[in-house]
Amino acid sequence: MITTKNVPNNTVTRDLSEFAAPTGNIYESVSIIAKRANQLSIAEKKELYQKLEEFKDSRDNSMEEEFENREQIEISKYYESLPKTTLVAISEFQNGELDYRMAEEEA
């Protein structure tokens, strides 16, 4: 599960020099953050689908009428209320919680 402690739910103005400081290059920092955000997003989707899979019935799928399940709605609302994965990745990067390495340059 994604840890959401101390992660803002809205946009925050940030100093770009703080992003560039760990890597020495703003573009490398943004690339690291983007890759982490993708990892978090994939993990979050996988977790959500696993939880929603429990609610699938063996009923005929051709029925046009859909039944809403209160627990399913609550689970969906919980995931909608989580901070965006990009904000979580930025927070992790700024707090030094990410391990990353640069690919070796070819000679």
Buried (B, 14 or more C-beta within 10 A) or exposed (E): EBEBEEBEEEEEEEEEEEBBEBBEEBEBBBEBBEEBBEEBBEEBEEEBEEBBEEEEEEEEEEEEEEEEBEEBEEBBEEBEEBBBBBBBBBBBBBEEEBEBEEEEEEE
